[in-house]
Amino acid sequence: MGINKKLLIFFILLLVYKTNSCKYFNLNDPTQDFDLSTLKKDSSTYYKAHFPINSFSSYDSYFLFNFCNGTVSKCDSGLNMKSCQFFTETALLIPTNDAGNIANGESYNFTNNGLTIEFRANTFSPTSASDCSSAIEPNRRVTHFNFVCNKNVDTLNVIGDVNENSRCSYQVNLESRLVCRSCPINCTQLLHSVNCNETSWKCNCDSQTYGDYCNQSKIYISSVDSTTTDGGTTFINGYFGDTISGRLNITIGSLQCNNITVYNTSTISCNIGKGEGFKKVTLIDRDLKCAGTFHYINVKQPCLNDCFSTIKNGICDDRTGVCTCNQNYTGLDCGIIIQTDVPISKPSVNETTGTTTITNENSFYQIGIYSLVEFTFNGFIVNEYTLFEKWNKSIIENENNGNKTTYFNQTIPSMVNCTIEYSIEEIISNKNYSFAGIDFNLLPGSIKLKISIKGYQFSSTLNTLQLRIKSTFEQTEIKNDCNSKRLDFNTNDINNQNLLNYITISKDSKTLYARFINKVISDGRITLISNSIVGQGTNSLYIGLNLPHCVQECEIDPDFGVLVDSQYKSSCNDGNDNGSQKWFLPVVIAAPIVGFSIIVVVGAVLYKKYYVSIKVLKVKLEEINK
């Protein structure tokens, strides 16, 4: 069949449909799709409404009418009337008046509680007994049939008398269940629907879902409590609704989590077997799924180089993996002899860009919050929001001890109520800092940053975040060529089974040291996170902090510091290499639990000649600025 014949058949069918159809569709609101086909009567029968005497009419009469292009035989059939004004025998014998006919069609509009259909009559010449010359449409009668919803009326019921509010404009009020709104789908057939909401005309979803079809999940995991490598009871926190089914299933890695207990809408516990490291948590309830991260904690946490405890430099706290150094020793592993005559590092804050820089002679280490990335359950990037150098300074606070804090903030333009708050504290005097049961001493010249992410709106309840930090090395002309060394990036593979991880960036006998404590506060609860290297340039490194699905607030706390290494020489005339001491300026990164902070610890330290090097993966790049 040719295309023209197909089009012809289509238009014929469309014409037949429009002629015979009595369906009214609201293109803007599918809850108002009404079918009035059952209202059509045979022409010998009709609906009737009383029209009393009023200021415009001196006669008592009736309006006879039909719907769906049905005519009324008692009216003047020659005009194919759908409605007419019929006078009773007790009234003057005036001919029947046209109140709407097929030739002039009809129009309609939807109301909050139903539908109005308008019939239009033919125009006519006014007479003394029938004059519509002053009507809104001169010399034409227009009849409005105002339907309202009444679920108890199967077909149609006339409400009261016909009103003539203005000349030759008539209002006929009707009620029927046929114009009652309904949800566009059968809500009772949906897995997570309760019923149809007769206010919004959408399905009422259960506590686990939302959306027109109740198929958008609301359940998520914001934190998972750790156990030791022996396994045990873990608590899973987030939102799970109050309609959890008996088919709830939880897996951690490849293991089934047994003895599931639901405490309330936000807390579930289960028992997990032995394991180690980070594992993916998958919670499935019927057709809904959410995910999180679980961490097995080693019963004993290793300290870096065991704090040189065999030669009594320090003591290892195997609960946390942190060294407590004995008198005259310092450093992450207590391998540094404290000295006073050392090169000085000067931290500074750029109040315009929100970055912080540690300057040591001709070397510059810049640290800044680079971006916030949203990942899918399978690790694909959904969105990345660049934060670098977009901060707005709010206030500056000065403490009595000389410490200074600069506060910044910014919003994500595409999100309502999502704010990121960021502060940089310059430590002038010693400061003790404690988080997650771990105590630190921040030395003069260090910098501490704190970040809070509030109200992030995820694209899916399965998604998670990653905060990326950028660290960059720059330098001016080298004064002492004897210190010239190529740029090295070193990492100990970031062993996320431990609470602490370490990386370094070294150039010309100076080292940026980074230490991560893998903890975060997610929606008010402490949970463990992992860290990763996400990229590097010729003189920069990008570090990713992998955050959970935190709906209310994510708070993290890494800290940074710099070391000027043992081979540093203040003058190339210092030829006593064998006897020279090794100078370091530590700059540390950690991710603690209270606030999102970066602590830049700057100190002058001397490594002992028997210093045991950290075992790291070394990535060597091209020499710069020799």
Beta strands, then each sheet from edge to edge (+ up, - down):
strand 1: 23-24
strand 2: 34-35
strand 3: 47-51
strand 4: 61-65
strand 5: 81-87
strand 6: 97-101
strand 7: 106-111
strand 8: 114-120
strand 9: 142-149
strand 10: 157-158
strand 11: 163-166
strand 12: 169-176
strand 13: 193-196
strand 14: 203-205
strand 15: 209-210
strand 16: 216-217
strand 17: 220-224
strand 18: 227-228
strand 19: 232-239
strand 20: 249-252
strand 21: 255-256
strand 22: 258-262
strand 23: 267-272
strand 24: 277-285
strand 25: 288-297
strand 26: 314-317
strand 27: 322-325
strand 28: 329-330
strand 29: 336-338
strand 30: 346-349
strand 31: 356-360
strand 32: 363-375
strand 33: 381-386
strand 34: 392-398
strand 35: 404-411
strand 36: 419-426
strand 37: 431-435
strand 38: 438-442
strand 39: 447-454
strand 40: 464-475
strand 41: 488-491
strand 42: 500-507
strand 43: 510-517
strand 44: 519-522
strand 45: 525-528
strand 46: 530-536
strand 47: 540-547
strand 48: 553-556
strand 49: 559-564
strand 50: 582-584
strand 51: 599-602
strand 52: 605-607
strand 53: 617-620
sheet 1: 1+ 2-
sheet 2: 3+ 4- 5+ 6-
sheet 3: 7+ 8- 9+ 12+ 10-
sheet 4: 7+ 8- 9+ 12+ 11-
sheet 5: 13+ 14-
sheet 6: 15+ 16-
sheet 7: 17+ 19- 23+ 22-
sheet 8: 18+ 25+ 24- 20+ 21-
sheet 9: 26+ 27-
sheet 10: 28+ 29- 52+ 50-
sheet 11: 30+ 31- 32+ 33-
sheet 12: 30+ 31- 32+ 40- 47+ 46-
sheet 13: 34+ 35- 36+ 39- 48+ 44- 45+
sheet 14: 34+ 35- 36+ 39- 51+ 49+ 43- 42+ 41- 53+
sheet 15: 37+ 38-
end
